[in-house]
Amino acid sequence: MRHPGTTVGAAPGRLYSWELGWAARGGGHGTGGSMEGTAAIVFVHGLFSSSETWRDLGAELSAAPGLAQDFDFLFFDYATPRSSINPLRKIPNLDTVADSLRSFLDGQPNPHQRLMFVTHSQGGLVVQRYLSRMLTEGRGWELARIRRVVMFACPNNGSELFLLLRRSLLGVIGSTQERELRPLQASVQEAQRRVMTGIVHARHVSNDRCPIPFMSYAGESDNVVSPSSAVGVFPEAAVLPGDHFSVIKPGADGRLVRALRTNLDKALREPFPEESVSGAPTHAQSGARGEEFLAEHKMFGPVVVRTGSSVTPFFIHGGPLEQLSGIDIVASSENIYLQMSQFFKSSTSGSLRRAAAVKGEGGEILKDVAGDSLIAWLRAHARYGLPVREGTVAPTPSGALAERNIHRIYHAAVVTPVDGTGDYIVNPHAITRATHNIFELARKERRELGLPLSSVCLPLFGSGRGDITLTRSFDLVWAALMTELSDDGSWSVHFAARRRRSFDQLKERLLAEKAKNEAE
């Protein structure tokens, strides 16, 4: 199979993992060299089915002029029996099938530069679960080669037919896969929520998101999955002739094949997603300045600084906050309403909320530990829905982060929303006040609750908001730290930054302060 002469490449300045392998073999866009195996259609069948369900459509597509030269055809099979009487064998749930799909893709002998999923019925839920689990694991960049997902008769809102008839269908009762096709299943809804926020509505690629177009097709006479369920909440949708099974069988009118060819053409021509963050330059614009996010944790330190009559070790951490470990307290920058960012946000607040949450096997949120605890604190202080004083610090448990030996999350109110806009302002005094209050609270919890607290991690409060630069934020925090640590050598202090440029700037500022301190 061969790819057309030229394609749109990856985001400027970045080679995706599959491109590296292809480039090493001498490939190149528009060079006239071999482009074999660089695009593929991955077919995923539904419940109680197999790859045999794609036989007619596969034959039709193979005969279509030029299409078989553009794409390899990959057929993913998974176990979906009606029942299992073998005590040594069980029916896999959607999480297991999704992980099997990942192994199937990773194990392809020839990496494909572009992928398009074509799914039928439950196969659409399998792909959604795969994408959701990849995002949960922070592997959004690995999804960038997937340029389109086409779903036929996918029970996005469940199947009413299975709900009504499951007791009369021989062998269906007890099937873990069938249970997830029932309406309003929490695991399906949670995966779909993550796909909608992190895939469908995403505008850039990062660890926890990757924009991939979805297209949903319903069968006009489908009585297994209603058109409303097949369309679900996906913005691109249409109806094709046929029932639940014949909707993927080529008809004399050619509508199915034409619809697929339109999607395949888009999958070939649409550009790869580019890195960007809200209000920040794109990867192409900022790459030369080193402003890209650090994908993995890195640490600098200790840098031991004299603080009054004692000394304090300082550390700088770069990369995802979820990878921090062994720090007793991690501080989060919040607005004066102490409302945490949503789970899908890449901010400090959103990252900590996501990391602290207790999750199920499918990555679904079972308990929003930090968010719920913060609301409880606000209610206990009669401030829920009302602003708190700038610099206020509220403590919450660390939830799942306790497994990484992080014991507390301190939420510092430093950002003030501007009414009627999406803008924020930061009062410099809020930063210094919050820093002082963090240590006051930590000493109180250490004394009254008996918590063994000795290390604290601080973000660069307010940096990037209003007129507060990273350097200005550091200077404000540093001044407060010198007061708090002047006669207290019981702490180690950590700074956290997600961008490489911020990490490097912090190193420079910390070393400059150490040199200044030693010269005095």
N, C-alpha and C positions, 0 to 999 in steps of 0.2 A: 504494500500500500504506500502511496506517496502523497505528500502534502503539496498544495499549490506552490507556485514559485516564490511568493513572498508572504510574510505574515507580520503582524504588528508585534514588536518585541516587548520585553518586560519593562518595568519602570526604569527610567534612566538611572544608571549608576548601580543597578542591582542585577545580578544573575541569580535566577532561581535555581534550586538544587538540581532539577532535571535538565536545565540548560547547561550546567557545568559539565555533566557527564556527556551531553551531546556535543558540546564545544570541544571536549577533549578528544572526541572521535573525529574531529575535523569538520563538523557541520557548520553552517552559517546561513543567515537569512539572505535570500536573494543572490546567492553565489553560484547557483547552478549545480551545487554539490548535492549529494543524496540527502533527501528529506524523509527517508522511509521511517515509518513508525512514530512520527511526531504528533499524530492526532488519533484519538480513539473514542468510540462510543462504548460506554459501559452499560449493558442491559441488566436490569435487576427485576426479577419476577416477583409474583405476589404469593399470597397464602395458598397452601396446598397445591403448589404449582412447581414448575422447573423451567430451565432455559428452553425447553421444548415449546413453551408458549410463544416464543419469538420466531419460530421457524418460518412462518409465512411472511412476516414483516422483514425478517433478515434476508430472505430470498429476494423480496421486492427491492430492498435497498441495494443489495449486491448487484442487481441488474441495472440500477439507475446509472445513466451515463456520468462518469467522473466521480461518483460518490464513493465507490469502493476504492478508488485511488487516493481519495482524500483521508479516509478513516480506516483504522483497524477496528474490527468488531470484537469486543470482549464480553463474554457471557458469565455473569456471576451466579453460581448456584449455591443454595444453602438448604439445610434440612428444614422441612416444614410439613411433617406428617400429620395426619388427623389425630393420631394417638400413638402412644408407645407402650407396649406391654413388656418390653425388654427392661429388666431392672437395672441393667448396666448402661442404659442409654436414656437420655432425657431430651425433651424438645427444647432447643435453645430459645431464650428470650431475645427481644430486639437488641438489647445491649450486646449480647454475645454475637448475634448476627452482624451488627455494625462493626464490631472488632474483627470479625472474620473478613468483612469487606475491606477493611484497612489492610489486613495481611495479604488479601488477594491483590490489591493495587500495589503494595510495596514489593510483592514478589514477582511482578512482571519482568521478564528477562530484558526487555527493551523499554526504557522509560519514555513515556509519552509527554510531549511538551504541552499538549492541550487535551483535556478530557471533557466529555459531555455525557451526563447520565440520562438514560431513558428508562423510566420505571413504570411498572403496572401495579395497581392496587397497593398492597402492603409494601411493595418495593419502594414506594415513595417515602413511607415512614422509616424504612431501613436507612435510606440515604440521609434523611433528616436527622436520624439518631447518630449516624456516623459523623455528620458535620457538627452536630451539637457537642459530641464527645471530643472531637478534635479541638474545638474552640475552648472547651473547659480545660483541656490540657495545655492551652497556650500554644497551639500549633497552627494558628491561622495562616502563617506564611506558606505552609505546606499545601494549603487549599487553593492557592492562587492560580494553579494551572486548570482548575475546574471552571470552565467558561459558561456552562449552562446546565440546568437541571430541568428535564421535561417529565412531567408526571401525568400518567393516564389513570383516571378513576381512582385516585388516591383517597382513602378515607380520612381526610384531615380532621373532620369532626366526628369520626367514628362511623360505624355501619349499623343502621337501625335494623337491617335484616338479621344480622348476627345477634343483635340484642333480643329480637323476638323469637328467632328460630333455633338458637344455640342448643336448647334442651331437646329438640327433636332431630338434631343433626348427629348421626351416629359418630361417636368418637370425638366430637368437637369439645365437649365439656372437659374442662381442665387444661386445655391447650393454652400455654403461656402466651403464644402469639395471638390466638383468637381473643383472649381477654383484653389485649391492647388495642383491638379494633372496636371495642365497645365505645359508645359515645362518652365524652368528657373524661377520658382516662388521664390521670394527673401526669404520668410519665410522658405521654404523647404531647400533652399541652405544654409541658415544660420544655421539651426538645423543640417544639414548634416556636415557642416564645424566643428561645435563644437563636434559632435560625432566622426569625423575622428581624430581631434587633442586630444580630451579629453577622448576618449574611445578606438578607434581602434588602434591608434599609441601610446597610453599611455603605460608607462613602470612601473608605480607604482600607488598606490591608495592614494588620498588625498582629500581635500575638493572639488577641482575642476576637478578631473579626476579619472578614474577607468578603467583599462584595461579589456575589454570584447571582446572575439572573435566574429566576424560576419561571416556568410556564406550566400552568395547570390545565388539563383537558378533562371535561366530563363527557360521559356518554349520554346522549339525549334520551335514551330509553333504559337507562341503567336503574334497576330496582334493588341493587345490592349497595351501591354507594350513590346517594342522591347527588345531583349537580351542585347543590349548595355545600355539601360536605366535600366534594372533589375540588371545588374552587377554594373553599375555606377562606382564609384571610389573605391569600396571595394576590397581589395586585394585577398580575397578568394571567388571564384565564380565557377560555373559549369552550365551546361545546361542539362535539363531533358526532356523526351518526354512529349508532350502535348501542348495544347493551354493555354490561360489565366486561364481557369477554370479547365481543366482536369489535369493540372500540379500537383494539390494537390489531385488527385484521384488515389488510388492504382491501378497499372496495373498488367497484368499477368507476366511481366518480373521482378517485384519486385524491380526495381531500386529506386523508391521513398522511400519505407520502408527501404531498405538497407542504402540509403543516410542518412535518419533520424536517424537510429540506430547508425551509425558511429558518428554523432554529439551528440547524447544522451550519448553515451559511453564517449566521450571526456568531456562533461559537468559534468559527474559524477567524473571523475578521475583527471581533471586538478586542480592544486593547487589554492587556493585563492590568490589574488594579495597581495603583500607585500608593505609596506610603504618604500619609498626611495625618495631622492631628488638628483638632478644632482650633482655628485661628492661627495655625502654624504653617510654615512653608511646606511644600511638597518635598518628597525625597529628592527629586531632581534639583530643587532649589536650595536645599539645605545640606545635601550630602557633602559638598566641599567644605562646609563650615563645621562638620562633625556633629550635627545636631540630631543624628538618628538615635532611636531608642536602643538601649542595650538589651539584647535578647536574653542574656544569661547574667546571673549574679557575679559581681566582682567586688573585691574589698581592698581598701588601702588603709594601712595602719598596722599597729597602733602608732600614733604620734603623741608622745608624752609631753604635756605642757604644764609648767608650773602655774598653779592657781592659788595665790595667797600662800598659806603655810603648808599646802599640800601639793600633790601633782595629780593630774587627771589624764588617762589615756583616751584619745579621740580616734574614731574610725570613720571612714567614708564608704558607703555601700552604693553600688550602681546596679541598675537592672530592675526586674520586677519585684515589687514589694512582697509578693506571695512567696518569694524564695528566701526571705529573711529568716533567720533562726537564732536561737540562743540569746535573744534580747528581751529583757523582762517587760519593758513598756515600749509600745510603738505609738507615737502621736500622729493624729490625723488632723488636717486642716479642714474646718467646716465653716459654713455660713453662720450668721448670728441666730438663725432659727434652729441650729443643730440638726438639720435635715441632711442625712448622708446622701451621696450620689447613688444613682441606680447601679445595679450589678454590672451592666454592660459598659459603664463608663470606665475610661482608662485613667481617671484621676486617682490620687492617693486615697481619697475617701471611698470611691467605688471599688478599687482594688482590695482594700482592707475589708470592706463589707463582704465582698465575694469570697475572700480567703477565710474569713471567720465563720461563714455560714456552714451549717451541717448539711451535707448533701447525700442523696441516695445513690444507688448503684449507677443510675443513668445520668448522674450529674445534676438532678433536680434539687432545688432548694427545699430541704425539709424543715429547717429552722434558721431564720434570719437573726442570728445571735446578736450581732452588733447593732443592727437596725432596730430590732425589737427592744433591746436593753436600753438603747438611747431614748426611745419613745417613753419607756417606763420611767427613766430618770426625769424627763421633761414633765411627765404627769405628776410625779412625786414632788416636783418643785413648782407645780402650777404654772408651767411655761409652755405647755404643748400648744403650738400654733402662734406663740408669741416670741418676740426676739429676746435673747439673753444679753447681758452686758458683754461688750467686746472684751476678749481675753478670757472669758469663762471657760473652764475645762471640766468636762464630764467624763467619768470613767465607765467603761463597760468591760465585761468578760471578753476573752480572746476567742472563745468558741473553738473551731477546728484548728486555729493557730496554736493552741496549747500543745498539739502534737509536735510542733516545731519549737517548743520551749519558749513561747511567747505567752506571757501571763495576763497582760492587760492592754487595752486600747484606750488611749486618752484622746478625747475629741475636743479640740480647741477652736473656739468661735473667733475667727479673725477676719472673715470676709463679709461685707455688707452689700446685699443686693440693692440696686438702684431701681426704685419704683418705676414701673411702666416700661422697663427695658430689660435686656438680657445681660446688662453690664454689672460689674461689681466694683466696689472701692475697698481699699485696705488702709486703715488708720495705722501708721507705724507704731503707735502706742499699744495697739491691740497685740502686735507681735511680741513686744517686750513683756507686756502683762501676761500673755499666755505662757511664755517661757517660764516666768517666775511661778505662775500658778501650777504648772506641771510639776515642778519640784516640791512645791508646798503640798500638793495633793499626794505625791508619791511618798513623801515623808510621813504624812498622816496615815496613809494606808499601810505603810510599813509598821507604824507604831500601833495603830488601833486594830488592824486586821491581822497583824503578824505575817504579812506577805514578805517574802525574801527578795525585795526589789533592790537592784544595784546597777542596772543598766537601762538607758533610755535612748530611743531613736527619734530624731526630730526631722521633719521635712523642712524645706525652705519655705516657711510660712509666707503666703501671699505673693511669692515670686511669679512674675508674669501677669499679675493683676494691677491695673492702674499704673502708678509710677514706681511700684516696688520691683526693682530688679533683683536678680539672684545675689549680686554683691551687696546691695542694700539690705536685703533680708538677712544674709549671713552676718553682717555687721551688727544689726539690731539684736539678733539672737546671741551673738558672741558677747556683746556687752552685758546682757542679762546673765549669761552663763558665768562670766567672771565674778559677778556678785554672788550668785548662788553657790559656786564651787570654791569661794575664797577660803573657807574654813571647813570644807566638807570633802574629804578625799575618798568617800565611799562610793563614788559613781564612776562609771565609764559612759562616755557620750558618743553616740553614733549619729551621723547625718546620712540621709537617703536621697538619691537622685536617680531619675529614670533615664535621662538623656546623657549621652556620652559627653557632650559639651559641658553640661552642668557638673558632671562627675569631675572632669578635668579642672573646671573653675574652682570647685570646692577644694581640690587638692592644693591649688595655688594659694587660695586664701588661707587655708589651714597652715600651710608651711610658712607663709608670710607672717601670720600671727605668732607662730612659734619662734621665728627668728626675731621678731620685734620684742617678744617676751624675754628672750635670752639676752638681748642687748640692753635691757633696762637695768 
